[in-house]
Amino acid sequence: MAKVCDICGKGTQAGHKVSHSGKKTRKVWSPNLQNIRVKIGGRIKRVNVCTACLKKGLVQKPAPKLG
């Protein structure tokens, strides 16, 4: 599973973790992805969406099944 948002394309970022002494080690930051059911083009699919896209309302969740 790729660590990329299917809506906005946000992915991992790399950089350095710097300790108090100034020693640098590699570090990776991952986006907060949620695997949710989304209604796309009249069909329901499971996609990886970052929480920023969820808060913005860029995806439409399907209606819950009753009964």
Backbone as CSV, one residue per row, in Angstrom:
resi,resn,N_x,N_y,N_z,CA_x,CA_y,CA_z,C_x,C_y,C_z
1,MET,0.843,-1.172,0.000,0.000,0.000,0.000,0.893,1.242,0.000
2,ALA,0.692,2.092,-0.964,1.465,3.317,-1.041,0.962,4.311,0.004
3,LYS,1.871,5.066,0.578,1.506,6.053,1.592,1.240,7.391,0.929
4,VAL,0.225,7.401,0.050,-0.128,8.589,-0.713,-1.640,8.766,-0.664
5,CYS,-2.086,10.005,-0.474,-3.516,10.311,-0.487,-4.011,10.219,-1.930
6,ASP,-5.122,9.502,-2.148,-5.677,9.337,-3.490,-6.376,10.595,-3.984
7,ILE,-6.666,11.547,-3.105,-7.369,12.764,-3.502,-6.377,13.885,-3.834
8,CYS,-5.502,14.226,-2.900,-4.611,15.372,-3.104,-3.189,14.983,-3.476
9,GLY,-2.816,13.707,-3.310,-1.474,13.272,-3.663,-0.429,13.509,-2.592
10,LYS,-0.870,13.876,-1.393,0.080,14.108,-0.294,0.772,12.789,0.044
11,GLY,2.112,12.820,0.172,2.879,11.615,0.454,3.845,11.818,1.591
12,THR,4.786,10.890,1.699,5.761,10.962,2.771,6.761,12.083,2.504
13,GLN,7.319,12.632,3.578,8.360,13.649,3.490,9.560,13.145,4.270
14,ALA,10.741,13.416,3.764,11.965,12.975,4.418,12.781,14.178,4.859
15,GLY,13.557,13.957,5.894,14.415,15.023,6.398,15.368,14.478,7.441
16,HIS,15.860,15.351,8.277,16.790,14.965,9.326,16.166,15.179,10.699
17,LYS,16.398,14.207,11.564,16.082,14.377,12.975,17.371,14.894,13.613
18,VAL,17.306,16.021,14.311,18.502,16.635,14.870,18.452,16.517,16.388
19,SER,19.456,15.873,16.957,19.512,15.702,18.407,20.050,16.969,19.073
20,HIS,20.101,16.945,20.383,20.589,18.102,21.134,22.049,18.421,20.790
21,SER,22.832,17.374,20.493,24.244,17.582,20.154,24.432,18.019,18.702
22,GLY,23.382,17.974,17.904,23.465,18.388,16.504,23.670,17.242,15.536
23,LYS,23.746,16.007,16.057,23.903,14.836,15.197,22.634,14.634,14.387
24,LYS,22.791,14.399,13.089,21.630,14.276,12.204,21.434,12.820,11.781
25,THR,20.214,12.340,11.879,19.844,11.020,11.388,18.616,11.172,10.501
26,ARG,18.455,10.236,9.555,17.354,10.320,8.606,16.018,10.042,9.299
27,LYS,14.975,10.751,8.887,13.639,10.581,9.458,12.625,10.724,8.343
28,VAL,11.509,9.989,8.463,10.436,10.041,7.468,9.137,10.396,8.183
29,TRP,8.409,11.359,7.638,7.097,11.737,8.154,6.039,11.212,7.196
30,SER,5.074,10.468,7.709,3.998,9.909,6.890,2.732,10.710,7.095
31,PRO,1.900,10.862,6.053,0.627,11.559,6.221,-0.353,10.689,7.013
32,ASN,-1.327,11.321,7.621,-2.346,10.604,8.390,-3.408,10.124,7.411
33,LEU,-3.239,8.897,6.900,-4.151,8.340,5.904,-5.196,7.453,6.555
34,GLN,-6.409,7.554,6.052,-7.518,6.718,6.507,-8.066,5.975,5.294
35,ASN,-8.274,4.666,5.434,-8.843,3.855,4.363,-10.360,3.860,4.553
36,ILE,-11.071,4.657,3.738,-12.503,4.826,3.933,-13.256,4.501,2.648
37,ARG,-14.548,4.246,2.811,-15.428,4.027,1.663,-15.901,5.381,1.167
38,VAL,-15.781,5.589,-0.151,-16.111,6.875,-0.754,-16.972,6.629,-1.981
39,LYS,-17.913,7.530,-2.197,-18.767,7.444,-3.381,-18.109,8.264,-4.493
40,ILE,-17.647,7.578,-5.552,-16.989,8.228,-6.680,-17.701,7.813,-7.964
41,GLY,-18.298,8.776,-8.639,-18.977,8.492,-9.901,-20.127,7.516,-9.764
42,GLY,-20.851,7.574,-8.654,-21.983,6.686,-8.446,-21.609,5.308,-7.919
43,ARG,-20.322,5.029,-7.797,-19.866,3.741,-7.281,-19.169,3.941,-5.944
44,ILE,-19.201,2.904,-5.117,-18.569,2.956,-3.809,-17.236,2.236,-3.893
45,LYS,-16.148,2.944,-3.526,-14.802,2.386,-3.556,-14.119,2.656,-2.231
46,ARG,-13.103,1.838,-1.923,-12.253,2.082,-0.758,-11.010,2.804,-1.235
47,VAL,-10.732,3.964,-0.646,-9.568,4.750,-1.030,-8.838,5.245,0.215
48,ASN,-7.556,5.567,0.035,-6.757,6.164,1.107,-6.887,7.675,1.006
49,VAL,-7.405,8.289,2.069,-7.636,9.725,2.088,-6.975,10.298,3.330
50,CYS,-6.258,11.417,3.170,-5.640,12.059,4.327,-6.728,12.796,5.119
51,THR,-6.464,13.028,6.375,-7.456,13.657,7.239,-7.714,15.101,6.850
52,ALA,-6.742,15.754,6.206,-6.958,17.133,5.749,-8.053,17.166,4.681
53,CYS,-8.054,16.190,3.767,-9.088,16.125,2.729,-10.449,15.789,3.334
54,LEU,-10.454,14.967,4.377,-11.712,14.647,5.055,-12.303,15.890,5.710
55,LYS,-11.448,16.691,6.357,-11.922,17.898,7.024,-12.423,18.929,6.028
56,LYS,-11.776,19.006,4.854,-12.185,19.960,3.826,-13.479,19.546,3.132
57,GLY,-13.856,18.285,3.257,-15.074,17.806,2.609,-14.868,17.508,1.132
58,LEU,-13.660,17.105,0.755,-13.372,16.812,-0.646,-13.899,15.459,-1.095
59,VAL,-14.321,14.623,-0.151,-14.867,13.308,-0.487,-16.280,13.199,0.069
60,GLN,-17.095,12.375,-0.591,-18.474,12.176,-0.158,-18.629,10.740,0.298
61,LYS,-18.959,10.557,1.567,-19.170,9.225,2.105,-20.545,8.721,1.683
62,PRO,-20.688,7.413,1.416,-21.999,6.884,1.050,-22.934,6.846,2.260
63,ALA,-24.234,6.798,1.973,-25.220,6.716,3.036,-25.096,5.359,3.725
64,PRO,-25.279,5.294,5.050,-25.172,4.012,5.736,-26.331,3.082,5.354
65,LYS,-26.021,1.778,5.362,-27.041,0.786,5.046,-27.990,0.644,6.234
66,LEU,-29.267,0.657,5.976,-30.265,0.493,7.032,-30.925,-0.859,6.864
67,GLY,-30.905,-1.631,7.940,-31.604,-2.909,7.924,-30.826,-4.017,7.464
